[in-house]
Amino acid sequence: MRNERAELLFNKFDLRGVLENQEANLQAEIDSYDRNYILNVSVDDLAVYLETKYRINPLSIDRNRIHIQSHGEANVDVRYDFNRDIFDKSKPFYLKGTSVTFAIPFEGDKELLFCHASTFTSNPPRANVADKEILITFNAVDPDPETIKKQFENRLDSIEKYIGFVTNDIKPFNDGLKAIIKHKIEARRQKLLKDQGIVAALGYPIKQTSGIPTTYSVPEIKKKVIIRKPEATTAPFTPEPALDLENYEAILKIISNMVLVMERSPKAFVNMKEEDLRQHFLVQLNGHFEGEATGETFNYEGKTDILIRHNGKNIFIAECMYWEGEKSLLEKIGQLLGYTSWKDTKTAILIFNRNVEFSKVLSQIPEVVKKHKNFKRQIEYKSETGFRFILHHNEDTNRELILTVLAFNVPR
């Protein structure tokens, strides 16, 4: 029983070379993007797009959908049949027989069926490959159903074993792809910024004032589908000042520590309104930091803002609010977004709870933020009463900002 025209699988291409070529193509695409596109686009959005495009789709077989595609009479070449006396084997010797073709549906990248992995044997399986099916044909003059079934199942087992070899090689590539992509994007961004000589302009230095009492614990601050491709302007990139994450965390820490004082001295704060609470935060923040752009680094505009400005632009904004439910938080987020106009702005919303069970408030906050039209994703934030999100600017999905929501139970 033979499958005369079957192809040798898992043998044509070196899988390691295929993966190296995939990464080279990825690098070439990143290098091909307009310099201003790379500097303006959201790194995370572009990374998601490229990961979808360059991820290798592993092979899988659906045994439940295996079927006989065709069967019928066929001319069977028996010249290599050892049970027959065929003296001239230089040309076919046909007898009437039967042909049976099995179809094995599969998912994944078809090309992987022709790649040999780092693990292999000396006898890879044979089959023909259609668009989404592996075809195995058996021809016999006197077919025996049990023999055909056994030979097919042996071939199927061999194919699945080789698919396992291939999957083991592509898994590390897929698992590390997003990190590789982000590294390559960031590397090109940094090179472009270095070429422009503006790397320093992207950082906003804030130095801690010496001689301030250490009533509050502040960390040492160092100065310093393929989905659709994300759209971004290719207009000339303008360097934008940004508050570094370390200083951002220090500011939030000071705010959190101030709330501890409220909890320890509830009578002093019980009758305070939003503006009064804000003033206490401003005092502590201005006591720990001194600003480059203004006499007071931390000041306020309107009713509830705590902000830091540089060259006339807000790069840190905090909004204070008492918890009044979902609508009030969504409105506060909208108000906050109305103040932000620069990429990578660090923001915060300080929620004071007086009227509702605190655990219920905490459970609602993430779901409410996710309902906002500018929400992009939630990111890890190690806090029992705080949450961190990435939102986008009102007019540009690539202009992202960090929003940290801190909730506090304040005395009644």
C-alpha positions in Angstrom: 0.0 0.0 0.0 1.6 3.2 -1.2 1.2 7.0 -1.2 3.2 7.7 -4.3 3.0 11.4 -4.7 3.2 12.4 -1.1 5.6 15.2 0.0 8.2 14.8 2.7 7.1 17.0 5.6 9.2 18.9 8.2 12.2 18.8 6.0 12.5 21.6 3.5 13.4 24.7 5.7 15.5 25.2 8.8 13.1 26.5 11.5 15.8 28.4 13.3 16.6 30.3 10.1 12.9 31.0 9.7 12.6 32.5 13.1 15.8 34.6 12.6 14.3 35.9 9.3 11.1 36.8 11.1 13.0 38.9 13.6 15.0 40.5 10.8 11.8 41.4 9.0 10.4 42.9 12.2 13.5 45.0 12.6 13.3 46.1 9.0 9.7 47.2 9.4 10.5 49.2 12.6 13.4 50.9 10.8 11.2 51.7 7.8 8.8 53.8 9.8 9.0 57.6 9.4 11.0 59.0 12.2 8.2 61.3 13.4 5.8 58.4 13.3 8.0 56.4 15.7 8.4 59.4 18.0 4.7 60.2 18.1 3.1 56.8 18.1 2.1 54.9 21.3 4.9 52.4 21.9 2.4 49.9 23.4 -0.1 50.2 20.6 2.5 49.7 18.0 4.0 46.8 19.9 0.6 45.1 20.0 0.2 45.5 16.3 3.6 44.2 15.5 3.3 41.3 17.9 0.1 40.2 16.1 1.8 40.5 12.7 5.0 38.7 13.5 3.8 36.1 16.0 4.1 32.5 14.6 0.8 30.7 14.7 1.5 27.2 16.0 0.1 24.2 14.3 -2.7 22.1 15.7 -4.7 19.2 14.4 -8.4 18.7 15.0 -8.8 15.0 15.2 -12.6 15.3 15.6 -12.9 16.8 12.1 -10.7 14.2 10.3 -12.7 12.7 7.3 -12.3 10.8 4.1 -12.0 13.4 1.4 -12.3 11.0 -1.6 -12.2 7.3 -2.5 -12.7 5.3 -5.6 -11.1 3.2 -8.3 -7.5 4.0 -9.3 -4.6 2.7 -11.3 -2.1 1.3 -8.8 1.6 1.0 -9.7 2.7 -2.4 -8.3 6.2 -2.6 -9.7 7.7 -2.3 -6.2 5.3 -4.9 -4.7 7.6 -7.7 -3.5 4.8 -10.1 -3.7 4.6 -9.7 -7.5 7.2 -10.8 -10.1 7.8 -7.5 -12.0 11.1 -7.8 -13.7 11.3 -4.4 -15.4 11.0 -1.8 -12.7 12.1 1.1 -14.9 8.5 1.9 -15.8 5.1 1.7 -14.0 3.1 -1.5 -14.0 -0.5 -0.6 -13.3 -3.3 -2.7 -11.9 -6.8 -1.6 -11.1 -7.2 -0.9 -7.4 -8.7 1.5 -4.9 -7.6 4.9 -3.6 -8.6 6.4 -0.3 -7.6 10.0 0.7 -7.9 11.2 4.3 -8.2 14.9 5.1 -6.7 16.2 8.4 -7.9 19.8 9.2 -5.2 21.9 10.9 -4.8 25.4 12.2 -1.7 27.6 12.2 0.9 28.7 9.8 1.0 26.3 6.9 4.7 26.9 6.2 5.6 25.2 9.6 4.7 21.9 8.0 7.8 22.1 5.9 10.2 23.3 8.7 12.5 21.0 10.6 12.9 21.8 14.2 15.9 21.3 16.4 14.5 17.9 17.4 13.8 15.5 14.5 14.1 11.9 13.4 15.5 10.3 10.3 12.1 9.3 9.0 9.8 12.3 8.9 6.2 11.7 7.7 4.9 12.2 4.2 1.6 13.9 3.1 0.2 16.4 0.7 -0.8 19.8 2.0 -3.8 21.9 0.9 -4.8 25.3 2.3 -6.1 24.1 5.7 -5.9 20.3 5.3 -3.2 17.6 5.3 -4.0 15.0 2.8 -2.9 11.4 3.1 -3.7 9.0 0.2 -3.4 5.2 0.2 -3.6 3.2 -3.0 -4.0 -0.6 -2.9 -5.0 -3.4 -5.3 -6.7 -5.4 -2.6 -7.3 -2.9 0.2 -7.8 -4.1 3.8 -9.7 -1.6 5.9 -7.9 -2.5 9.1 -4.5 -2.2 7.4 -5.4 1.2 5.9 -6.7 2.5 9.3 -3.6 1.4 11.1 -1.2 2.9 8.6 -3.2 6.2 8.6 -3.1 6.4 12.4 0.6 5.7 12.5 1.1 8.5 9.9 -1.1 10.8 12.0 0.8 10.1 15.2 4.1 10.9 13.4 2.7 14.2 12.1 1.5 15.2 15.6 4.9 14.3 17.1 6.7 16.5 14.6 4.2 19.3 15.2 5.2 19.0 18.9 8.9 19.4 17.9 8.1 22.6 16.0 5.9 24.0 18.7 8.6 23.6 21.3 10.9 25.7 19.1 8.5 28.5 18.4 7.1 28.9 21.9 10.1 30.8 23.3 10.0 33.1 20.2 6.4 33.9 20.7 6.7 34.3 24.5 9.5 36.8 24.2 8.2 38.6 21.1 6.4 41.5 22.8 9.5 42.4 24.9 11.7 42.2 21.9 9.4 44.5 19.9 9.2 47.1 22.6 13.0 47.0 23.0 13.5 47.5 19.3 11.0 50.4 19.1 12.6 52.1 22.2 16.1 51.6 20.7 15.1 53.3 17.5 13.3 56.1 19.5 16.4 56.7 21.6 18.6 56.7 18.6 16.5 59.3 16.9 16.3 61.4 20.1 20.1 61.1 20.5 20.6 62.2 16.9 18.5 65.3 17.6 20.4 66.0 20.8 17.2 66.4 22.8 17.2 63.5 25.2 17.8 65.8 28.2 14.8 67.9 27.2 12.5 64.9 27.8 13.3 64.8 31.5 12.0 67.3 34.1 14.4 67.4 37.0 13.0 67.9 40.5 15.4 68.1 43.4 14.5 67.4 47.0 15.0 70.4 49.3 17.6 69.8 51.9 16.9 70.2 55.6 13.2 69.3 55.6 12.0 67.2 58.6 11.5 63.6 57.7 8.0 63.4 59.3 6.9 61.8 56.0 8.6 58.8 54.5 9.8 59.8 51.0 12.1 57.6 48.9 15.4 59.0 47.8 14.9 60.7 44.5 17.5 60.6 41.9 17.6 63.4 39.4 17.0 62.6 36.2 -6.0 39.2 13.8 -3.4 41.2 12.3 -4.9 44.2 14.0 -4.9 47.6 12.3 -1.6 49.5 12.5 -2.0 52.4 15.0 -2.2 55.8 13.4 0.2 58.6 14.4 1.1 62.0 13.0 4.2 62.3 11.0 4.5 66.0 11.7 7.9 67.0 13.1 8.3 65.7 16.6 8.6 68.3 19.3 10.4 67.3 22.5 8.1 67.4 25.5 9.1 67.7 29.2 7.9 64.8 31.3 7.9 63.9 35.0 10.0 60.8 35.5 8.3 57.9 37.1 10.5 57.9 40.2 9.5 61.4 41.1 5.8 60.6 40.3 5.9 57.8 42.7 7.5 60.0 45.4 4.7 62.6 45.0 2.0 60.0 45.4 3.8 58.6 48.4 3.8 62.0 50.1 0.1 62.4 49.4 -0.6 58.9 50.8 1.4 59.7 53.9 -0.6 62.9 54.4 -3.7 60.8 54.6 -2.2 58.7 57.4 -2.0 61.9 59.4 -5.7 62.5 58.8 -6.5 59.1 60.0 -4.4 59.6 63.2 -5.9 63.0 63.9 -9.5 62.8 62.7 -10.9 65.7 64.7 -8.6 68.2 62.9 -9.9 67.2 59.5 -13.5 66.2 60.0 -15.0 69.5 58.8 -12.6 70.2 56.0 -13.9 70.7 52.4 -12.0 69.7 49.3 -10.1 73.0 49.0 -8.9 72.7 52.6 -7.7 69.2 52.2 -5.9 70.2 49.0 -4.1 73.0 50.8 -2.6 70.5 53.3 -1.3 68.4 50.4 0.2 71.5 48.8 2.0 72.5 51.9 3.7 69.1 52.2 4.6 68.8 48.5 6.1 72.3 48.4 8.0 71.5 51.5 9.7 68.5 49.9 10.4 69.7 46.4 11.5 72.8 44.7 10.7 73.6 41.1 12.6 74.7 38.1 9.9 76.7 36.4 8.2 78.6 39.3 8.8 79.7 42.8 6.4 77.1 44.1 6.6 73.9 42.2 3.1 72.9 43.4 0.2 75.3 43.1 -3.4 75.2 42.1 -5.8 76.6 39.5 -9.5 76.4 39.7 -11.0 74.6 42.6 -9.4 71.3 43.0 -6.2 71.1 41.0 -2.8 70.2 42.3 -0.4 70.6 39.5 3.2 71.0 38.4 4.0 73.2 35.3 7.0 73.5 33.0 7.3 76.0 30.2 3.6 76.8 30.6 2.5 73.1 30.3 1.0 70.9 32.9 3.1 67.7 33.5 1.5 66.6 36.8 -2.1 67.1 37.7 -4.0 65.7 40.6 -7.8 66.2 41.1 -9.5 65.9 44.5 -13.0 64.6 44.9 -15.4 63.2 47.4 -16.9 59.9 46.3 -20.4 60.4 45.0 -20.7 57.4 42.7 -19.9 56.5 39.1 -21.0 59.7 37.4 -18.9 61.9 39.6 -15.7 59.9 38.9 -16.4 59.9 35.1 -16.9 63.6 35.2 -13.7 64.1 37.2 -11.7 62.1 34.6 -13.2 64.2 31.9 -12.2 67.4 33.8 -8.7 66.0 34.3 -8.3 65.2 30.6 -9.4 68.7 29.7 -6.2 70.0 31.5 -3.8 67.6 29.8 -2.2 68.4 26.5 1.2 66.8 26.6 2.3 63.3 26.0 3.2 61.1 28.9 1.7 63.4 31.5 1.4 61.9 34.9 -1.9 62.4 36.6 -3.8 61.4 39.7 -7.3 61.5 41.2 -7.6 61.6 45.0 -10.9 60.2 46.1 -12.1 60.9 49.7 -14.8 58.6 51.0 -17.1 59.6 53.8 -20.5 58.2 53.1 -20.2 54.7 51.6 -18.7 51.5 52.7 -15.0 51.8 51.6 -14.8 48.3 50.3 -17.7 49.0 47.9 -16.0 52.1 46.6 -12.7 50.2 46.0 -14.6 47.5 44.0 -16.3 50.1 41.8 -13.3 52.3 40.8 -11.7 50.0 38.2 -14.9 49.2 36.5 -15.9 52.9 36.3 -12.6 54.0 34.8 -12.8 51.3 32.2 -16.1 52.7 31.0 -14.5 56.0 30.1 -14.1 56.5 26.3 -10.4 57.4 26.7 -9.5 54.2 28.7 -6.8 52.0 27.1 -5.7 49.5 29.7 -5.2 48.9 33.4 -1.6 48.4 34.6 -0.2 46.8 37.7 -0.1 49.0 40.8 0.9 47.6 44.1 -1.6 49.3 46.5 -4.5 48.1 48.5 -6.5 51.3 47.9 -5.0 52.5 44.6 -5.3 51.7 40.9 -3.3 52.7 37.8 -4.5 53.1 34.2 -3.4 54.3 30.8 -5.7 56.7 29.1 -5.3 58.6 25.9 -5.7 62.3 25.1 -9.0 63.6 23.9 -7.8 64.2 20.4 -5.0 61.7 19.9 -5.1 58.0 20.9 -1.2 57.9 20.7 -0.9 60.6 23.4 -1.1 58.5 26.5 -1.1 59.5 30.1 -0.9 57.6 33.4 -3.8 58.0 35.7 -3.4 56.8 39.3 -6.5 56.7 41.4 -5.9 56.8 45.1 -8.9 56.3 47.5 -8.8 57.3 51.1 -11.3 56.9 53.9 -11.4 60.3 55.7 -13.1 61.0 59.0 -16.7 62.1 59.1 
